[in-house]
Amino acid sequence: MSKTKLPTFATVANVVLIGLLTATPAQANPALPDRSTLVPRLGLAAADGAISRELAAADAFRERIVSLALARHPALSAEAARLTAADAAVDAARAVYQPEIALDAGLSRSASRDLDLDSTRTSLDRELGVSLRENLWRGGRDALDVDIAGDERTLVRLTREERAAQVRYDVERALLAYNQAAMEEGLGLASAADAATLRRISERKFAAGQVGKIDVHSATMRESEARAQTVTARLQRSSAWYGVLRAIGGGALPGEALPVEEEALALARVALPFPANAPVLRAGAKPTFGQAQAETTAAKAEKTLTKAYRSRFLPQIDFVLSAKRSFGATDVQGAPLGAPDGTESKVFGSRIALELSWPLWARPRDHAVARAAAEVDVFKAKAEEARRGATLVAEELMRRVAELYAALPPYGDAYAQAEKLYDAQVKLYDAGAVELARVTEAEAQKAGALRSWYGATQ
């Protein structure tokens, strides 16, 4: 039978995961198959109340694993550091509104020789000053820098949320792979139990002279095959558990206690994807990751274009206040008779100014404006593409989920019929009406129907 598959994370998370699909509280969905006949076959609790409690425990375990991954995954730690850096960039952009205060100091020594007078002049100068510069107007460029830094922070935040969704998805897929391996092990155990029943029947019929030794050999071989299948599934389950550990960020750190496989195994086969209640999906208005990223980038490009225009065509006005004290000493060797041998000076000065800077010819800034204008068109087109793509993929995902729900009942009915056929063939074989081959064929059909039912949601 063909399987109904959902889109992969690369399609869903980057385009559709956030917001387009939301779930209302669980509502009764009678179209979904009943687990009551499946649960006893796999050795699970038979009572509905016990099933509900075990399903709740499995969901709680899954959420605990996901929360652990979100708290310890190295990729998310890196994204958190990037977000801290983006916050610092916003603070740096806002700090432009504050004045700059600088301390200026200088020490210089110069020497010159007068060849006519055969004298040498040596000067030693020292300066110490303080200055304050406050920008009064730059055409709104500083405010745009703050907004652009805020957009950069938004992009980092969206990337972090997207990465967190990816980690959650990876963990849940790893747990589902573990669940599937445990399910295969359960199928192997169930098949081995059925084969053991056939072997005992064939041995009893052989002892009574009703069948030949070949039936005993065939039933024993089928039992061995089922047990071998169980061993293979057990190995796959062990490997799948390491996949879970990789999904949550790797092995345990010193002093860290991670969940153990025994805890997962106790709940794995309970969390079968056949709930009696299913959420009803509906379209939501919140933008997706890809759409939000594209729209934020487009908004940032428009602000960058505005800043480029203002940098090219508007002046800048600064207020400057400075104070400086200078000390100078000059020593003259070989000075003419009556001339001073040296001088000393002490000077204190202050300066208050309004400085105007207005670019009249600046070709690099002209090209910067043209580039920013072109980038605005590029990112607007990408934002529109993201909006259309998100809507389309959301519609496709909801349709495919609806198809999945509609497909589950036939899979469940097929398993129920295969189980009835198998039970009937066992009785007929016990009565001597059919050969063993018919029974083993029915057993294989029953196992295949159960795998198809389970695999419909994979």
C-alpha positions in Angstrom: 0.0 0.0 0.0 1.2 3.5 -0.7 2.0 5.7 2.3 0.9 9.3 2.9 3.9 11.4 3.8 4.1 14.8 5.2 6.5 17.5 3.8 10.0 17.4 5.2 11.2 20.1 7.7 13.2 21.9 5.0 9.9 22.6 3.3 7.8 23.1 6.4 9.9 24.8 9.1 11.6 27.4 6.9 8.4 28.3 5.1 5.4 27.2 7.2 6.2 26.1 10.7 5.5 29.3 12.6 1.9 30.4 12.7 0.3 29.2 9.6 -0.8 26.0 11.2 -2.3 26.2 14.7 -4.4 23.6 16.5 -7.6 24.1 18.4 -8.2 22.0 21.5 -8.5 18.3 20.8 -11.9 17.3 19.5 -13.4 13.9 19.0 -12.6 12.5 15.6 -14.5 9.3 15.0 -12.9 8.8 11.6 -9.6 7.8 13.2 -9.0 4.1 13.9 -9.6 2.5 17.3 -6.5 1.3 19.2 -8.5 -1.1 21.4 -7.7 -4.2 19.2 -4.1 -3.1 18.5 -3.0 -2.4 22.1 -3.5 -6.0 23.4 -1.7 -7.5 20.4 1.4 -5.5 21.4 1.3 -6.3 25.1 0.2 -2.8 26.1 -2.4 -1.8 28.7 -5.9 -2.8 27.6 -8.0 -0.4 29.6 -8.8 3.0 28.0 -7.9 4.8 31.2 -4.5 3.2 31.3 -4.0 4.0 27.7 -4.8 7.7 28.3 -2.4 7.8 31.3 0.4 6.1 29.3 -0.1 8.4 26.4 0.0 11.4 28.7 3.2 10.1 30.3 4.7 9.6 26.8 3.8 13.2 25.8 5.3 14.5 29.1 8.5 12.5 28.4 8.7 13.9 24.9 8.3 17.4 26.1 10.9 16.9 28.8 13.4 15.7 26.1 12.6 18.6 23.9 13.0 21.1 26.8 16.3 19.5 27.6 17.5 19.9 24.0 16.4 23.6 23.9 18.3 24.2 27.1 21.6 22.5 26.2 22.0 22.3 22.4 25.3 24.1 21.4 23.7 25.6 18.3 21.1 27.4 20.4 23.8 28.6 22.8 25.6 30.1 19.8 22.3 31.8 18.7 21.8 33.2 22.2 25.3 34.7 22.0 24.5 36.2 18.6 21.4 37.8 20.1 23.4 39.3 22.9 25.8 40.8 20.3 22.8 42.2 18.4 21.5 43.8 21.6 24.9 45.4 22.1 24.8 46.7 18.5 21.4 48.4 19.2 22.9 50.0 22.3 25.9 51.2 20.3 23.6 52.8 17.7 21.7 54.6 20.4 24.9 55.8 22.0 25.5 58.1 19.1 23.1 60.6 20.7 25.5 61.0 23.6 28.4 63.5 23.3 32.0 62.4 22.8 34.5 63.6 25.4 38.2 63.2 24.6 41.4 64.0 26.4 44.2 65.2 24.1 47.8 65.3 25.1 51.0 65.8 23.1 54.7 66.0 23.6 57.1 67.1 20.8 60.8 68.0 20.5 62.3 69.9 17.5 65.8 71.0 16.7 67.1 73.4 14.0 70.5 74.9 13.1 71.1 78.4 11.8 74.0 78.1 9.4 74.6 81.8 9.1 74.8 82.4 12.9 76.2 78.9 13.6 73.5 78.5 16.3 71.3 75.6 17.3 67.7 76.0 18.4 66.0 73.2 20.4 62.3 73.3 21.3 60.3 71.2 23.7 56.5 71.5 23.6 53.8 69.9 25.7 50.0 70.1 25.3 47.1 69.0 27.4 43.5 69.5 26.5 40.0 68.3 26.7 37.3 68.4 24.0 33.6 67.8 23.8 31.8 67.1 20.5 28.0 66.8 20.2 26.2 66.1 17.0 23.2 68.4 16.7 21.7 67.3 13.4 22.5 64.7 10.7 19.2 64.5 8.9 17.8 61.6 10.9 20.7 59.2 10.0 21.3 58.3 13.7 17.7 57.3 14.2 17.9 55.2 11.0 21.0 53.5 12.4 19.1 52.6 15.5 16.2 51.2 13.4 18.6 49.2 11.2 20.3 47.7 14.2 16.9 46.8 15.5 16.1 45.0 12.3 19.4 43.1 12.5 18.4 42.1 16.0 15.0 40.9 14.7 16.7 38.8 12.1 18.9 37.2 14.7 15.9 36.5 16.9 14.0 35.0 14.0 17.0 32.8 13.2 17.2 31.7 16.8 13.5 30.8 16.8 13.9 29.0 13.6 16.9 27.0 14.9 15.0 26.2 18.1 12.1 24.9 15.9 14.7 22.8 13.9 16.1 21.4 17.2 12.5 20.5 18.4 11.8 18.9 15.0 15.0 16.9 15.1 14.3 15.7 18.6 10.8 14.7 17.8 11.8 12.9 14.6 14.6 11.1 16.5 12.0 10.0 19.2 9.7 8.9 16.4 12.5 6.8 14.9 13.1 5.3 18.3 9.3 4.7 18.6 9.3 3.0 15.2 12.2 0.7 16.1 10.5 -0.2 19.3 7.3 -0.8 17.3 9.2 -3.1 15.0 10.5 -5.0 18.0 7.0 -5.3 19.3 5.8 -6.6 15.9 8.6 -9.1 16.0 7.6 -10.3 19.4 3.9 -10.6 18.4 4.9 -12.5 15.2 7.2 -14.8 17.3 4.3 -15.5 19.7 2.0 -16.3 16.7 4.6 -18.5 15.2 5.2 -20.3 18.5 1.4 -21.0 18.7 1.6 -22.5 15.1 4.6 -24.5 16.1 2.8 -26.0 19.1 -0.2 -26.8 17.0 1.9 -28.4 14.3 3.8 -30.4 16.9 0.5 -31.6 18.4 -0.9 -32.5 14.9 2.4 -34.2 14.0 2.3 -36.3 17.2 -1.3 -37.3 16.2 -0.1 -38.3 12.8 -2.3 -35.6 11.1 0.6 -33.7 9.4 4.1 -34.4 8.3 7.4 -33.3 9.9 7.6 -30.5 7.2 4.9 -28.5 9.1 6.9 -28.6 12.3 10.0 -27.5 10.4 8.1 -24.7 8.6 6.5 -23.4 11.8 9.8 -23.6 13.7 11.6 -21.7 10.8 8.9 -19.0 10.9 9.3 -18.6 14.6 13.1 -18.3 14.2 12.6 -15.6 11.5 10.3 -13.6 13.8 12.8 -13.8 16.6 15.6 -12.8 14.3 13.5 -9.8 13.2 13.1 -8.9 16.9 16.8 -9.0 17.4 17.4 -6.8 14.4 14.8 -4.3 15.6 16.3 -4.3 19.0 19.7 -3.3 17.5 18.0 -0.6 15.5 16.3 0.6 18.6 19.6 0.9 20.4 21.0 2.8 17.5 18.0 5.1 17.4 18.5 6.0 21.0 21.9 7.4 20.1 20.2 9.4 17.4 18.0 10.9 20.2 21.2 11.8 22.2 22.7 13.4 19.1 19.5 15.4 18.5 19.5 16.9 22.0 23.1 18.1 21.6 25.4 15.2 22.2 26.4 13.1 25.2 26.3 14.1 28.8 28.7 16.7 30.1 30.6 16.2 33.3 28.1 16.1 36.2 25.1 16.1 33.8 22.4 13.5 34.0 20.6 12.6 30.8 17.5 10.5 30.3 18.2 6.8 30.1 16.9 4.5 27.3 15.0 2.3 29.7 12.7 5.3 30.5 12.1 5.9 26.8 11.5 2.2 26.2 8.9 2.0 28.9 6.8 4.5 27.0 7.9 4.1 23.4 5.3 1.7 22.1 2.5 3.5 23.9 3.0 6.6 21.8 1.5 5.1 18.7 0.3 7.7 16.2 -3.4 6.6 16.4 -5.0 8.9 19.0 -8.7 8.8 19.6 -8.7 12.6 19.6 -7.0 14.6 16.9 -6.4 18.4 16.7 -8.2 20.3 14.1 -5.8 22.4 12.0 -6.8 25.8 10.7 -5.0 28.6 9.0 -3.4 31.3 11.1 -2.4 34.9 10.5 1.1 34.9 12.1 3.8 35.1 9.5 6.2 32.2 8.9 9.9 32.2 9.5 10.8 32.8 5.9 8.1 35.5 5.4 9.1 37.3 8.6 12.8 37.2 7.7 12.1 38.5 4.1 9.8 41.3 5.3 12.3 42.4 8.0 15.1 42.4 5.4 13.0 44.4 3.0 12.2 47.0 5.7 15.9 47.2 6.6 16.8 47.8 2.9 14.3 50.7 2.7 15.9 52.3 5.8 19.3 51.8 4.4 18.2 53.6 1.2 16.8 56.5 3.2 20.0 56.7 5.2 22.0 56.7 1.9 19.9 59.6 0.5 20.3 61.7 3.7 24.1 61.0 3.8 24.4 62.2 0.3 22.2 65.3 0.2 21.8 66.6 3.8 24.4 68.5 5.9 25.8 67.6 9.3 26.0 70.1 12.2 28.2 69.5 15.2 28.8 71.5 18.4 32.5 71.5 19.5 33.9 72.8 22.9 37.6 72.4 23.6 40.1 73.7 26.1 43.9 73.3 25.8 47.0 74.3 27.8 50.4 74.4 26.2 53.9 74.6 27.6 56.9 75.4 25.4 60.6 75.8 26.1 63.2 76.9 23.5 67.0 76.6 24.1 69.4 78.4 21.7 73.1 77.5 21.7 75.6 79.8 20.0 73.3 82.8 19.9 74.8 86.2 19.1 75.9 88.4 21.9 73.0 90.1 23.5 70.4 87.6 22.1 68.4 85.5 24.6 69.7 82.0 25.2 66.1 80.6 25.4 62.5 81.2 26.0 59.6 79.7 27.8 55.8 80.0 27.1 52.6 78.9 28.8 49.4 79.3 26.9 45.8 78.4 27.8 43.1 78.5 25.1 39.5 77.5 24.6 37.3 77.1 21.6 33.5 77.0 21.0 32.3 76.2 17.5 29.4 75.0 15.3 30.8 72.9 12.5 28.8 72.4 9.3 29.7 69.7 6.8 27.7 69.5 3.6 28.8 67.1 0.8 28.5 68.8 -2.6 30.4 66.3 -4.7 30.6 62.7 -3.5 30.5 60.1 -6.2 30.9 57.1 -3.8 27.8 58.3 -2.0 25.9 58.5 -5.3 26.8 54.9 -6.1 25.8 53.9 -2.5 22.3 55.4 -3.1 21.9 53.5 -6.4 23.0 50.3 -4.8 20.6 50.7 -1.9 17.7 51.4 -4.3 18.4 48.2 -6.2 18.6 46.2 -3.0 15.2 47.5 -2.0 13.7 46.1 -5.2 15.4 42.8 -4.6 14.2 42.3 -1.1 10.7 43.5 -1.8 10.4 40.8 -4.5 11.8 38.2 -2.1 9.3 39.2 0.6 6.4 38.8 -1.9 7.8 35.5 -3.0 7.9 34.3 0.7 4.3 35.5 1.3 3.0 33.6 -1.7 5.1 30.5 -1.0 4.0 30.4 2.6 0.3 30.5 1.7 0.7 27.8 -0.9 2.7 25.4 1.3 0.3 26.0 4.2 -2.7 25.0 1.9 -0.7 21.9 0.7 0.2 20.9 4.3 -3.4 21.2 5.5 -4.6 19.2 2.6 -2.1 16.4 3.1 -2.8 16.2 6.8 -6.5 15.9 6.0 -5.7 13.1 3.5 -3.6 11.4 6.2 -6.6 11.5 8.6 -8.8 10.2 5.9 -6.3 7.4 5.0 -6.0 6.0 8.6 -9.4 4.3 8.8 -8.8 2.1 5.7 -5.4 1.1 7.1 -7.1 0.2 10.4 -9.8 -1.7 8.7 -7.2 -3.6 6.6 -5.4 -4.7 9.8 -8.7 -5.7 11.5 -9.6 -7.9 8.5 -6.1 -9.4 8.3 -6.3 -10.3 12.0 -9.7 -12.0 11.5 -8.4 -13.8 8.5 -5.4 -15.0 10.5 -7.5 -16.2 13.4 -9.8 -18.1 11.0 -6.9 -19.7 9.2 -5.4 -20.9 12.5 -8.7 -22.5 13.4 -9.0 -24.1 10.0 -5.5 -25.4 10.2 -6.1 -26.8 13.6 -9.2 -28.5 12.2 -7.2 -29.9 9.3 -9.1 -27.9 6.6 -6.1 -25.9 5.3 -2.4 -26.3 5.0 0.2 -24.5 7.2 1.3 -22.3 4.2 -2.1 -20.6 4.2 -1.7 -19.8 7.9 1.8 -18.4 7.6 0.7 -16.3 4.6 -2.2 -14.9 6.7 0.2 -14.1 9.5 2.5 -12.3 7.2 -0.4 -10.3 5.8 -1.5 -9.3 9.3 2.0 -8.1 10.2 2.2 -6.2 6.9 -1.2 -4.6 7.5 -0.1 -3.4 10.9 3.2 -2.0 9.5 1.2 -0.2 6.8 -1.2 1.2 9.4 1.7 2.5 11.6 3.8 3.6 8.6 0.9 5.7 7.2 1.9 8.5 9.5 5.7 8.3 9.0 
